[in-house]
Amino acid sequence: MYEVAWKDEAEAGLRKIDRTIAKKIKNKVEKHLAQNPYVGKILKGNWKNFYRYRCFDNYRVIYEVQKTKLLIIVVKVGHRKEVY
């Protein structure tokens, strides 16, 4: 199981979202994504080497995986129109 670290920008993104949805996103990341971080889609372009994880149709979690440390670093969280 991977450890999950949240960057300040990701935490700020969670604060902008409705509190109940933000809590569900955080739970989903820490329980589901921590089990298998490769369920997300790998990104291209400016976000090369990052992954995106779809949460509740309209929200995305952008994260990086560090295999050697068994660590997931959540970089950004937000509505799909604004996160990229």
PyMOL Python script that loads the backbone (N, CA, C, O; Angstrom):
from pymol import cmd

cmd.read_pdbstr("""\
ATOM      1  N   MET A   1       0.838  -1.180   0.000  1.00  0.00           N
ATOM      2  CA  MET A   1       0.000   0.000   0.000  1.00  0.00           C
ATOM      3  C   MET A   1       0.887   1.248   0.000  1.00  0.00           C
ATOM      4  O   MET A   1       1.890   1.321   0.710  1.00  0.00           O
ATOM      5  N   TYR A   2       0.495   2.208  -0.802  1.00  0.00           N
ATOM      6  CA  TYR A   2       1.244   3.450  -0.946  1.00  0.00           C
ATOM      7  C   TYR A   2       0.793   4.479   0.104  1.00  0.00           C
ATOM      8  O   TYR A   2      -0.362   4.498   0.529  1.00  0.00           O
ATOM      9  N   GLU A   3       1.727   5.313   0.497  1.00  0.00           N
ATOM     10  CA  GLU A   3       1.413   6.438   1.374  1.00  0.00           C
ATOM     11  C   GLU A   3       0.981   7.608   0.484  1.00  0.00           C
ATOM     12  O   GLU A   3       1.480   7.752  -0.632  1.00  0.00           O
ATOM     13  N   VAL A   4       0.064   8.434   0.966  1.00  0.00           N
ATOM     14  CA  VAL A   4      -0.435   9.569   0.187  1.00  0.00           C
ATOM     15  C   VAL A   4       0.008  10.867   0.850  1.00  0.00           C
ATOM     16  O   VAL A   4      -0.216  11.077   2.042  1.00  0.00           O
ATOM     17  N   ALA A   5       0.643  11.738   0.059  1.00  0.00           N
ATOM     18  CA  ALA A   5       1.049  13.067   0.524  1.00  0.00           C
ATOM     19  C   ALA A   5       0.292  14.104  -0.292  1.00  0.00           C
ATOM     20  O   ALA A   5       0.162  13.962  -1.508  1.00  0.00           O
ATOM     21  N   TRP A   6      -0.206  15.140   0.363  1.00  0.00           N
ATOM     22  CA  TRP A   6      -0.993  16.183  -0.289  1.00  0.00           C
ATOM     23  C   TRP A   6      -0.194  17.471  -0.352  1.00  0.00           C
ATOM     24  O   TRP A   6       0.223  17.989   0.684  1.00  0.00           O
ATOM     25  N   LYS A   7       0.026  17.996  -1.548  1.00  0.00           N
ATOM     26  CA  LYS A   7       0.672  19.300  -1.725  1.00  0.00           C
ATOM     27  C   LYS A   7      -0.296  20.391  -1.278  1.00  0.00           C
ATOM     28  O   LYS A   7      -1.504  20.165  -1.210  1.00  0.00           O
ATOM     29  N   ASP A   8       0.235  21.571  -0.975  1.00  0.00           N
ATOM     30  CA  ASP A   8      -0.587  22.700  -0.538  1.00  0.00           C
ATOM     31  C   ASP A   8      -1.631  23.081  -1.586  1.00  0.00           C
ATOM     32  O   ASP A   8      -2.766  23.412  -1.246  1.00  0.00           O
ATOM     33  N   GLU A   9      -1.244  23.033  -2.848  1.00  0.00           N
ATOM     34  CA  GLU A   9      -2.179  23.382  -3.925  1.00  0.00           C
ATOM     35  C   GLU A   9      -3.356  22.401  -3.986  1.00  0.00           C
ATOM     36  O   GLU A   9      -4.485  22.798  -4.271  1.00  0.00           O
ATOM     37  N   ALA A  10      -3.088  21.130  -3.719  1.00  0.00           N
ATOM     38  CA  ALA A  10      -4.158  20.130  -3.693  1.00  0.00           C
ATOM     39  C   ALA A  10      -5.104  20.370  -2.514  1.00  0.00           C
ATOM     40  O   ALA A  10      -6.323  20.273  -2.655  1.00  0.00           O
ATOM     41  N   GLU A  11      -4.538  20.680  -1.371  1.00  0.00           N
ATOM     42  CA  GLU A  11      -5.354  20.989  -0.189  1.00  0.00           C
ATOM     43  C   GLU A  11      -6.217  22.224  -0.440  1.00  0.00           C
ATOM     44  O   GLU A  11      -7.378  22.266  -0.034  1.00  0.00           O
ATOM     45  N   ALA A  12      -5.651  23.222  -1.104  1.00  0.00           N
ATOM     46  CA  ALA A  12      -6.410  24.436  -1.429  1.00  0.00           C
ATOM     47  C   ALA A  12      -7.549  24.109  -2.394  1.00  0.00           C
ATOM     48  O   ALA A  12      -8.646  24.655  -2.275  1.00  0.00           O
ATOM     49  N   GLY A  13      -7.287  23.225  -3.339  1.00  0.00           N
ATOM     50  CA  GLY A  13      -8.332  22.799  -4.268  1.00  0.00           C
ATOM     51  C   GLY A  13      -9.463  22.093  -3.558  1.00  0.00           C
ATOM     52  O   GLY A  13     -10.629  22.289  -3.904  1.00  0.00           O
ATOM     53  N   LEU A  14      -9.142  21.275  -2.571  1.00  0.00           N
ATOM     54  CA  LEU A  14     -10.177  20.595  -1.785  1.00  0.00           C
ATOM     55  C   LEU A  14     -11.032  21.585  -1.010  1.00  0.00           C
ATOM     56  O   LEU A  14     -12.238  21.384  -0.870  1.00  0.00           O
ATOM     57  N   ARG A  15     -10.420  22.653  -0.504  1.00  0.00           N
ATOM     58  CA  ARG A  15     -11.170  23.652   0.261  1.00  0.00           C
ATOM     59  C   ARG A  15     -12.164  24.426  -0.602  1.00  0.00           C
ATOM     60  O   ARG A  15     -13.156  24.945  -0.090  1.00  0.00           O
ATOM     61  N   LYS A  16     -11.906  24.508  -1.906  1.00  0.00           N
ATOM     62  CA  LYS A  16     -12.808  25.212  -2.816  1.00  0.00           C
ATOM     63  C   LYS A  16     -14.046  24.384  -3.183  1.00  0.00           C
ATOM     64  O   LYS A  16     -15.040  24.922  -3.669  1.00  0.00           O
ATOM     65  N   ILE A  17     -13.973  23.081  -2.947  1.00  0.00           N
ATOM     66  CA  ILE A  17     -15.053  22.159  -3.291  1.00  0.00           C
ATOM     67  C   ILE A  17     -15.988  22.013  -2.088  1.00  0.00           C
ATOM     68  O   ILE A  17     -15.579  22.197  -0.942  1.00  0.00           O
ATOM     69  N   ASP A  18     -17.243  21.681  -2.372  1.00  0.00           N
ATOM     70  CA  ASP A  18     -18.214  21.404  -1.319  1.00  0.00           C
ATOM     71  C   ASP A  18     -17.606  20.417  -0.305  1.00  0.00           C
ATOM     72  O   ASP A  18     -16.985  19.427  -0.691  1.00  0.00           O
ATOM     73  N   ARG A  19     -17.786  20.690   0.951  1.00  0.00           N
ATOM     74  CA  ARG A  19     -17.137  19.938   2.025  1.00  0.00           C
ATOM     75  C   ARG A  19     -17.408  18.433   1.972  1.00  0.00           C
ATOM     76  O   ARG A  19     -16.492  17.637   2.179  1.00  0.00           O
ATOM     77  N   THR A  20     -18.648  18.035   1.699  1.00  0.00           N
ATOM     78  CA  THR A  20     -18.970  16.602   1.667  1.00  0.00           C
ATOM     79  C   THR A  20     -18.300  15.904   0.480  1.00  0.00           C
ATOM     80  O   THR A  20     -17.821  14.778   0.607  1.00  0.00           O
ATOM     81  N   ILE A  21     -18.269  16.575  -0.667  1.00  0.00           N
ATOM     82  CA  ILE A  21     -17.617  15.991  -1.841  1.00  0.00           C
ATOM     83  C   ILE A  21     -16.107  15.934  -1.622  1.00  0.00           C
ATOM     84  O   ILE A  21     -15.470  14.943  -1.979  1.00  0.00           O
ATOM     85  N   ALA A  22     -15.533  16.974  -1.044  1.00  0.00           N
ATOM     86  CA  ALA A  22     -14.091  16.996  -0.771  1.00  0.00           C
ATOM     87  C   ALA A  22     -13.700  15.845   0.152  1.00  0.00           C
ATOM     88  O   ALA A  22     -12.665  15.208  -0.044  1.00  0.00           O
ATOM     89  N   LYS A  23     -14.526  15.584   1.148  1.00  0.00           N
ATOM     90  CA  LYS A  23     -14.249  14.486   2.074  1.00  0.00           C
ATOM     91  C   LYS A  23     -14.310  13.144   1.359  1.00  0.00           C
ATOM     92  O   LYS A  23     -13.491  12.262   1.616  1.00  0.00           O
ATOM     93  N   LYS A  24     -15.277  12.988   0.462  1.00  0.00           N
ATOM     94  CA  LYS A  24     -15.400  11.746  -0.308  1.00  0.00           C
ATOM     95  C   LYS A  24     -14.207  11.560  -1.242  1.00  0.00           C
ATOM     96  O   LYS A  24     -13.705  10.447  -1.403  1.00  0.00           O
ATOM     97  N   ILE A  25     -13.754  12.655  -1.857  1.00  0.00           N
ATOM     98  CA  ILE A  25     -12.592  12.582  -2.745  1.00  0.00           C
ATOM     99  C   ILE A  25     -11.358  12.154  -1.950  1.00  0.00           C
ATOM    100  O   ILE A  25     -10.605  11.281  -2.382  1.00  0.00           O
ATOM    101  N   LYS A  26     -11.161  12.767  -0.800  1.00  0.00           N
ATOM    102  CA  LYS A  26      -9.998  12.441   0.033  1.00  0.00           C
ATOM    103  C   LYS A  26     -10.038  10.970   0.472  1.00  0.00           C
ATOM    104  O   LYS A  26      -9.019  10.281   0.439  1.00  0.00           O
ATOM    105  N   ASN A  27     -11.211  10.499   0.879  1.00  0.00           N
ATOM    106  CA  ASN A  27     -11.357   9.092   1.265  1.00  0.00           C
ATOM    107  C   ASN A  27     -11.070   8.159   0.103  1.00  0.00           C
ATOM    108  O   ASN A  27     -10.387   7.148   0.263  1.00  0.00           O
ATOM    109  N   LYS A  28     -11.591   8.499  -1.066  1.00  0.00           N
ATOM    110  CA  LYS A  28     -11.399   7.656  -2.244  1.00  0.00           C
ATOM    111  C   LYS A  28      -9.918   7.574  -2.616  1.00  0.00           C
ATOM    112  O   LYS A  28      -9.419   6.505  -2.969  1.00  0.00           O
ATOM    113  N   VAL A  29      -9.233   8.688  -2.537  1.00  0.00           N
ATOM    114  CA  VAL A  29      -7.799   8.705  -2.853  1.00  0.00           C
ATOM    115  C   VAL A  29      -7.021   7.881  -1.831  1.00  0.00           C
ATOM    116  O   VAL A  29      -6.190   7.054  -2.206  1.00  0.00           O
ATOM    117  N   GLU A  30      -7.281   8.096  -0.563  1.00  0.00           N
ATOM    118  CA  GLU A  30      -6.498   7.441   0.482  1.00  0.00           C
ATOM    119  C   GLU A  30      -6.813   5.959   0.639  1.00  0.00           C
ATOM    120  O   GLU A  30      -5.989   5.209   1.162  1.00  0.00           O
ATOM    121  N   LYS A  31      -7.982   5.528   0.199  1.00  0.00           N
ATOM    122  CA  LYS A  31      -8.323   4.105   0.313  1.00  0.00           C
ATOM    123  C   LYS A  31      -8.142   3.366  -1.014  1.00  0.00           C
ATOM    124  O   LYS A  31      -7.455   2.346  -1.060  1.00  0.00           O
ATOM    125  N   HIS A  32      -8.742   3.863  -2.077  1.00  0.00           N
ATOM    126  CA  HIS A  32      -8.718   3.171  -3.364  1.00  0.00           C
ATOM    127  C   HIS A  32      -7.414   3.408  -4.123  1.00  0.00           C
ATOM    128  O   HIS A  32      -6.771   2.453  -4.560  1.00  0.00           O
ATOM    129  N   LEU A  33      -7.028   4.651  -4.281  1.00  0.00           N
ATOM    130  CA  LEU A  33      -5.834   4.981  -5.053  1.00  0.00           C
ATOM    131  C   LEU A  33      -4.563   4.498  -4.359  1.00  0.00           C
ATOM    132  O   LEU A  33      -3.606   4.114  -5.031  1.00  0.00           O
ATOM    133  N   ALA A  34      -4.538   4.509  -3.045  1.00  0.00           N
ATOM    134  CA  ALA A  34      -3.367   4.045  -2.301  1.00  0.00           C
ATOM    135  C   ALA A  34      -3.129   2.547  -2.499  1.00  0.00           C
ATOM    136  O   ALA A  34      -1.999   2.078  -2.363  1.00  0.00           O
ATOM    137  N   GLN A  35      -4.168   1.807  -2.816  1.00  0.00           N
ATOM    138  CA  GLN A  35      -4.038   0.374  -3.091  1.00  0.00           C
ATOM    139  C   GLN A  35      -3.381   0.128  -4.453  1.00  0.00           C
ATOM    140  O   GLN A  35      -2.526  -0.747  -4.590  1.00  0.00           O
ATOM    141  N   ASN A  36      -3.793   0.915  -5.462  1.00  0.00           N
ATOM    142  CA  ASN A  36      -3.270   0.753  -6.813  1.00  0.00           C
ATOM    143  C   ASN A  36      -3.207   2.118  -7.499  1.00  0.00           C
ATOM    144  O   ASN A  36      -4.201   2.558  -8.077  1.00  0.00           O
ATOM    145  N   PRO A  37      -2.074   2.786  -7.446  1.00  0.00           N
ATOM    146  CA  PRO A  37      -1.982   4.136  -8.011  1.00  0.00           C
ATOM    147  C   PRO A  37      -2.003   4.175  -9.530  1.00  0.00           C
ATOM    148  O   PRO A  37      -2.068   5.255 -10.117  1.00  0.00           O
ATOM    149  N   TYR A  38      -1.950   3.017 -10.174  1.00  0.00           N
ATOM    150  CA  TYR A  38      -1.904   2.991 -11.630  1.00  0.00           C
ATOM    151  C   TYR A  38      -3.282   2.827 -12.272  1.00  0.00           C
ATOM    152  O   TYR A  38      -3.377   2.544 -13.467  1.00  0.00           O
ATOM    153  N   VAL A  39      -4.349   3.001 -11.489  1.00  0.00           N
ATOM    154  CA  VAL A  39      -5.701   2.969 -12.062  1.00  0.00           C
ATOM    155  C   VAL A  39      -5.999   4.271 -12.795  1.00  0.00           C
ATOM    156  O   VAL A  39      -6.902   4.318 -13.630  1.00  0.00           O
ATOM    157  N   GLY A  40      -5.260   5.311 -12.498  1.00  0.00           N
ATOM    158  CA  GLY A  40      -5.444   6.598 -13.163  1.00  0.00           C
ATOM    159  C   GLY A  40      -4.851   6.583 -14.562  1.00  0.00           C
ATOM    160  O   GLY A  40      -4.092   5.684 -14.923  1.00  0.00           O
ATOM    161  N   LYS A  41      -5.206   7.579 -15.329  1.00  0.00           N
ATOM    162  CA  LYS A  41      -4.722   7.713 -16.699  1.00  0.00           C
ATOM    163  C   LYS A  41      -3.449   8.564 -16.700  1.00  0.00           C
ATOM    164  O   LYS A  41      -3.392   9.611 -16.054  1.00  0.00           O
ATOM    165  N   ILE A  42      -2.439   8.108 -17.424  1.00  0.00           N
ATOM    166  CA  ILE A  42      -1.196   8.882 -17.509  1.00  0.00           C
ATOM    167  C   ILE A  42      -1.426  10.083 -18.428  1.00  0.00           C
ATOM    168  O   ILE A  42      -2.088   9.978 -19.461  1.00  0.00           O
ATOM    169  N   LEU A  43      -0.866  11.217 -18.030  1.00  0.00           N
ATOM    170  CA  LEU A  43      -1.073  12.458 -18.773  1.00  0.00           C
ATOM    171  C   LEU A  43       0.091  12.745 -19.717  1.00  0.00           C
ATOM    172  O   LEU A  43       1.168  12.160 -19.600  1.00  0.00           O
ATOM    173  N   LYS A  44      -0.152  13.660 -20.656  1.00  0.00           N
ATOM    174  CA  LYS A  44       0.858  14.049 -21.649  1.00  0.00           C
ATOM    175  C   LYS A  44       1.076  15.557 -21.585  1.00  0.00           C
ATOM    176  O   LYS A  44       0.423  16.258 -20.812  1.00  0.00           O
ATOM    177  N   GLY A  45       1.993  16.041 -22.399  1.00  0.00           N
ATOM    178  CA  GLY A  45       2.230  17.481 -22.494  1.00  0.00           C
ATOM    179  C   GLY A  45       2.880  18.036 -21.244  1.00  0.00           C
ATOM    180  O   GLY A  45       3.852  17.479 -20.735  1.00  0.00           O
ATOM    181  N   ASN A  46       2.329  19.155 -20.748  1.00  0.00           N
ATOM    182  CA  ASN A  46       2.874  19.803 -19.552  1.00  0.00           C
ATOM    183  C   ASN A  46       2.792  18.917 -18.320  1.00  0.00           C
ATOM    184  O   ASN A  46       3.568  19.096 -17.381  1.00  0.00           O
ATOM    185  N   TRP A  47       1.875  17.971 -18.304  1.00  0.00           N
ATOM    186  CA  TRP A  47       1.676  17.082 -17.157  1.00  0.00           C
ATOM    187  C   TRP A  47       2.314  15.708 -17.383  1.00  0.00           C
ATOM    188  O   TRP A  47       1.883  14.722 -16.784  1.00  0.00           O
ATOM    189  N   LYS A  48       3.327  15.638 -18.234  1.00  0.00           N
ATOM    190  CA  LYS A  48       3.993  14.373 -18.511  1.00  0.00           C
ATOM    191  C   LYS A  48       4.520  13.766 -17.210  1.00  0.00           C
ATOM    192  O   LYS A  48       5.036  14.480 -16.350  1.00  0.00           O
ATOM    193  N   ASN A  49       4.390  12.463 -17.071  1.00  0.00           N
ATOM    194  CA  ASN A  49       4.801  11.690 -15.892  1.00  0.00           C
ATOM    195  C   ASN A  49       3.866  11.858 -14.700  1.00  0.00           C
ATOM    196  O   ASN A  49       4.176  11.386 -13.605  1.00  0.00           O
ATOM    197  N   PHE A  50       2.734  12.517 -14.891  1.00  0.00           N
ATOM    198  CA  PHE A  50       1.714  12.617 -13.860  1.00  0.00           C
ATOM    199  C   PHE A  50       0.512  11.780 -14.283  1.00  0.00           C
ATOM    200  O   PHE A  50       0.358  11.434 -15.455  1.00  0.00           O
ATOM    201  N   TYR A  51      -0.323  11.467 -13.319  1.00  0.00           N
ATOM    202  CA  TYR A  51      -1.536  10.711 -13.579  1.00  0.00           C
ATOM    203  C   TYR A  51      -2.741  11.544 -13.176  1.00  0.00           C
ATOM    204  O   TYR A  51      -2.636  12.459 -12.359  1.00  0.00           O
ATOM    205  N   ARG A  52      -3.892  11.214 -13.762  1.00  0.00           N
ATOM    206  CA  ARG A  52      -5.139  11.823 -13.326  1.00  0.00           C
ATOM    207  C   ARG A  52      -6.077  10.721 -12.889  1.00  0.00           C
ATOM    208  O   ARG A  52      -6.132   9.650 -13.494  1.00  0.00           O
ATOM    209  N   TYR A  53      -6.802  10.994 -11.847  1.00  0.00           N
ATOM    210  CA  TYR A  53      -7.763  10.050 -11.290  1.00  0.00           C
ATOM    211  C   TYR A  53      -9.121  10.720 -11.286  1.00  0.00           C
ATOM    212  O   TYR A  53      -9.276  11.814 -10.743  1.00  0.00           O
ATOM    213  N   ARG A  54     -10.091  10.078 -11.879  1.00  0.00           N
ATOM    214  CA  ARG A  54     -11.433  10.634 -12.006  1.00  0.00           C
ATOM    215  C   ARG A  54     -12.247  10.333 -10.755  1.00  0.00           C
ATOM    216  O   ARG A  54     -12.362   9.181 -10.338  1.00  0.00           O
ATOM    217  N   CYS A  55     -12.805  11.371 -10.168  1.00  0.00           N
ATOM    218  CA  CYS A  55     -13.640  11.223  -8.974  1.00  0.00           C
ATOM    219  C   CYS A  55     -14.999  11.865  -9.221  1.00  0.00           C
ATOM    220  O   CYS A  55     -15.079  13.059  -9.510  1.00  0.00           O
ATOM    221  N   PHE A  56     -16.037  11.100  -9.111  1.00  0.00           N
ATOM    222  CA  PHE A  56     -17.409  11.612  -9.179  1.00  0.00           C
ATOM    223  C   PHE A  56     -17.680  12.434 -10.437  1.00  0.00           C
ATOM    224  O   PHE A  56     -18.176  13.557 -10.342  1.00  0.00           O
ATOM    225  N   ASP A  57     -17.370  11.905 -11.583  1.00  0.00           N
ATOM    226  CA  ASP A  57     -17.623  12.479 -12.909  1.00  0.00           C
ATOM    227  C   ASP A  57     -16.959  13.828 -13.159  1.00  0.00           C
ATOM    228  O   ASP A  57     -16.264  13.978 -14.164  1.00  0.00           O
ATOM    229  N   ASN A  58     -17.141  14.794 -12.303  1.00  0.00           N
ATOM    230  CA  ASN A  58     -16.699  16.154 -12.595  1.00  0.00           C
ATOM    231  C   ASN A  58     -15.391  16.579 -11.934  1.00  0.00           C
ATOM    232  O   ASN A  58     -14.915  17.684 -12.195  1.00  0.00           O
ATOM    233  N   TYR A  59     -14.806  15.754 -11.102  1.00  0.00           N
ATOM    234  CA  TYR A  59     -13.597  16.155 -10.374  1.00  0.00           C
ATOM    235  C   TYR A  59     -12.419  15.271 -10.751  1.00  0.00           C
ATOM    236  O   TYR A  59     -12.572  14.080 -11.022  1.00  0.00           O
ATOM    237  N   ARG A  60     -11.243  15.881 -10.763  1.00  0.00           N
ATOM    238  CA  ARG A  60     -10.027  15.164 -11.107  1.00  0.00           C
ATOM    239  C   ARG A  60      -8.967  15.396 -10.037  1.00  0.00           C
ATOM    240  O   ARG A  60      -8.886  16.463  -9.429  1.00  0.00           O
ATOM    241  N   VAL A  61      -8.163  14.366  -9.830  1.00  0.00           N
ATOM    242  CA  VAL A  61      -7.030  14.419  -8.922  1.00  0.00           C
ATOM    243  C   VAL A  61      -5.786  14.197  -9.774  1.00  0.00           C
ATOM    244  O   VAL A  61      -5.676  13.175 -10.451  1.00  0.00           O
ATOM    245  N   ILE A  62      -4.860  15.132  -9.749  1.00  0.00           N
ATOM    246  CA  ILE A  62      -3.600  15.008 -10.482  1.00  0.00           C
ATOM    247  C   ILE A  62      -2.532  14.590  -9.470  1.00  0.00           C
ATOM    248  O   ILE A  62      -2.371  15.222  -8.425  1.00  0.00           O
ATOM    249  N   TYR A  63      -1.806  13.519  -9.794  1.00  0.00           N
ATOM    250  CA  TYR A  63      -0.833  13.011  -8.833  1.00  0.00           C
ATOM    251  C   TYR A  63       0.385  12.416  -9.520  1.00  0.00           C
ATOM    252  O   TYR A  63       0.379  12.124 -10.716  1.00  0.00           O
ATOM    253  N   GLU A  64       1.422  12.248  -8.725  1.00  0.00           N
ATOM    254  CA  GLU A  64       2.687  11.667  -9.166  1.00  0.00           C
ATOM    255  C   GLU A  64       2.943  10.430  -8.309  1.00  0.00           C
ATOM    256  O   GLU A  64       2.621  10.408  -7.121  1.00  0.00           O
ATOM    257  N   VAL A  65       3.524   9.404  -8.922  1.00  0.00           N
ATOM    258  CA  VAL A  65       3.829   8.169  -8.194  1.00  0.00           C
ATOM    259  C   VAL A  65       5.342   8.024  -8.084  1.00  0.00           C
ATOM    260  O   VAL A  65       6.066   8.116  -9.075  1.00  0.00           O
ATOM    261  N   GLN A  66       5.804   7.794  -6.853  1.00  0.00           N
ATOM    262  CA  GLN A  66       7.219   7.505  -6.619  1.00  0.00           C
ATOM    263  C   GLN A  66       7.321   6.047  -6.181  1.00  0.00           C
ATOM    264  O   GLN A  66       7.095   5.716  -5.017  1.00  0.00           O
ATOM    265  N   LYS A  67       7.662   5.191  -7.126  1.00  0.00           N
ATOM    266  CA  LYS A  67       7.700   3.746  -6.885  1.00  0.00           C
ATOM    267  C   LYS A  67       8.662   3.361  -5.768  1.00  0.00           C
ATOM    268  O   LYS A  67       8.331   2.546  -4.907  1.00  0.00           O
ATOM    269  N   THR A  68       9.843   3.945  -5.786  1.00  0.00           N
ATOM    270  CA  THR A  68      10.879   3.525  -4.838  1.00  0.00           C
ATOM    271  C   THR A  68      10.501   3.834  -3.388  1.00  0.00           C
ATOM    272  O   THR A  68      10.906   3.119  -2.471  1.00  0.00           O
ATOM    273  N   LYS A  69       9.731   4.891  -3.188  1.00  0.00           N
ATOM    274  CA  LYS A  69       9.329   5.287  -1.830  1.00  0.00           C
ATOM    275  C   LYS A  69       7.924   4.830  -1.487  1.00  0.00           C
ATOM    276  O   LYS A  69       7.458   5.059  -0.371  1.00  0.00           O
ATOM    277  N   LEU A  70       7.232   4.179  -2.436  1.00  0.00           N
ATOM    278  CA  LEU A  70       5.832   3.788  -2.267  1.00  0.00           C
ATOM    279  C   LEU A  70       5.006   5.002  -1.825  1.00  0.00           C
ATOM    280  O   LEU A  70       4.309   4.970  -0.811  1.00  0.00           O
ATOM    281  N   LEU A  71       5.111   6.063  -2.616  1.00  0.00           N
ATOM    282  CA  LEU A  71       4.495   7.335  -2.262  1.00  0.00           C
ATOM    283  C   LEU A  71       3.693   7.891  -3.431  1.00  0.00           C
ATOM    284  O   LEU A  71       4.144   7.868  -4.577  1.00  0.00           O
ATOM    285  N   ILE A  72       2.508   8.384  -3.129  1.00  0.00           N
ATOM    286  CA  ILE A  72       1.679   9.101  -4.090  1.00  0.00           C
ATOM    287  C   ILE A  72       1.648  10.551  -3.636  1.00  0.00           C
ATOM    288  O   ILE A  72       1.285  10.843  -2.497  1.00  0.00           O
ATOM    289  N   ILE A  73       2.031  11.461  -4.528  1.00  0.00           N
ATOM    290  CA  ILE A  73       1.999  12.886  -4.200  1.00  0.00           C
ATOM    291  C   ILE A  73       0.863  13.515  -4.986  1.00  0.00           C
ATOM    292  O   ILE A  73       0.921  13.609  -6.212  1.00  0.00           O
ATOM    293  N   VAL A  74      -0.167  13.945  -4.278  1.00  0.00           N
ATOM    294  CA  VAL A  74      -1.308  14.595  -4.913  1.00  0.00           C
ATOM    295  C   VAL A  74      -0.944  16.057  -5.120  1.00  0.00           C
ATOM    296  O   VAL A  74      -0.678  16.787  -4.166  1.00  0.00           O
ATOM    297  N   VAL A  75      -0.935  16.470  -6.379  1.00  0.00           N
ATOM    298  CA  VAL A  75      -0.471  17.793  -6.744  1.00  0.00           C
ATOM    299  C   VAL A  75      -1.619  18.784  -6.869  1.00  0.00           C
ATOM    300  O   VAL A  75      -1.495  19.941  -6.468  1.00  0.00           O
ATOM    301  N   LYS A  76      -2.733  18.328  -7.424  1.00  0.00           N
ATOM    302  CA  LYS A  76      -3.849  19.243  -7.712  1.00  0.00           C
ATOM    303  C   LYS A  76      -5.159  18.496  -7.649  1.00  0.00           C
ATOM    304  O   LYS A  76      -5.234  17.327  -8.029  1.00  0.00           O
ATOM    305  N   VAL A  77      -6.202  19.167  -7.166  1.00  0.00           N
ATOM    306  CA  VAL A  77      -7.548  18.631  -7.117  1.00  0.00           C
ATOM    307  C   VAL A  77      -8.503  19.734  -7.566  1.00  0.00           C
ATOM    308  O   VAL A  77      -8.373  20.885  -7.147  1.00  0.00           O
ATOM    309  N   GLY A  78      -9.457  19.377  -8.416  1.00  0.00           N
ATOM    310  CA  GLY A  78     -10.412  20.395  -8.840  1.00  0.00           C
ATOM    311  C   GLY A  78     -11.405  19.896  -9.849  1.00  0.00           C
ATOM    312  O   GLY A  78     -11.382  18.730 -10.242  1.00  0.00           O
ATOM    313  N   HIS A  79     -12.279  20.785 -10.267  1.00  0.00           N
ATOM    314  CA  HIS A  79     -13.263  20.478 -11.292  1.00  0.00           C
ATOM    315  C   HIS A  79     -12.535  20.193 -12.606  1.00  0.00           C
ATOM    316  O   HIS A  79     -11.492  20.788 -12.877  1.00  0.00           O
ATOM    317  N   ARG A  80     -13.065  19.311 -13.403  1.00  0.00           N
ATOM    318  CA  ARG A  80     -12.363  18.896 -14.613  1.00  0.00           C
ATOM    319  C   ARG A  80     -12.129  20.041 -15.595  1.00  0.00           C
ATOM    320  O   ARG A  80     -11.199  19.974 -16.399  1.00  0.00           O
ATOM    321  N   LYS A  81     -12.944  21.082 -15.550  1.00  0.00           N
ATOM    322  CA  LYS A  81     -12.760  22.231 -16.443  1.00  0.00           C
ATOM    323  C   LYS A  81     -11.590  23.108 -16.016  1.00  0.00           C
ATOM    324  O   LYS A  81     -11.031  23.840 -16.833  1.00  0.00           O
ATOM    325  N   GLU A  82     -11.218  23.039 -14.750  1.00  0.00           N
ATOM    326  CA  GLU A  82     -10.223  23.962 -14.201  1.00  0.00           C
ATOM    327  C   GLU A  82      -8.911  23.305 -13.791  1.00  0.00           C
ATOM    328  O   GLU A  82      -7.923  24.006 -13.570  1.00  0.00           O
ATOM    329  N   VAL A  83      -8.875  22.012 -13.685  1.00  0.00           N
ATOM    330  CA  VAL A  83      -7.725  21.359 -13.066  1.00  0.00           C
ATOM    331  C   VAL A  83      -6.491  21.302 -13.976  1.00  0.00           C
ATOM    332  O   VAL A  83      -5.365  21.315 -13.479  1.00  0.00           O
ATOM    333  N   TYR A  84      -6.682  21.240 -15.267  1.00  0.00           N
ATOM    334  CA  TYR A  84      -5.542  21.113 -16.176  1.00  0.00           C
ATOM    335  C   TYR A  84      -5.022  22.473 -16.506  1.00  0.00           C
ATOM    336  O   TYR A  84      -4.057  22.598 -17.260  1.00  0.00           O
TER     337      TYR A  84
END
""", "prot")
cmd.dss("prot")
cmd.show_as("cartoon", "prot")
cmd.util.cbc("prot")
cmd.orient("prot")
